[in-house]
């Protein structure tokens, strides 16, 4: 299976999950599991949901994190919430405003979820590899978040 076919197949599965009768948390949990199982460089996959001016940890797959609430603007997740733009950090050790979830994390991508122009949450993925995320990963994950916006 080519990379394109893999992405296409996963997007189809994610659309099926979003259209199911499951509760929102269960849909997000299944997407976390699907992404973590299909990408060896996705070591932690989770969602943060907007609540006022902070992010609240939602469903995730991976090691537990102490960061269950993050103010907008703080860390990589807070920056993505504030700017409403995807943030890719290929080497977290070079970030001055970084909230370390685990010493194993080397790179991170955070993709905002927008609903009718409003920030509602974000997909956060950590990798234990340096420079783990490609432009194709970014494009794919932005499509994932576009699909997921329908459940908010």
Secondary structure by P-SEA (a helix, b strand, c coil): ccaaaaaaaaaaaaaaaaaccccaaaaaaaaaaaaaaccccccccbbbbbcccbbbbccccccccccccccccccaaaaaaaacbbbbbccccccccccccccccccbbbbbbbccccccbbbbbbbcccccccaaaaaaaaaaaaaacccc
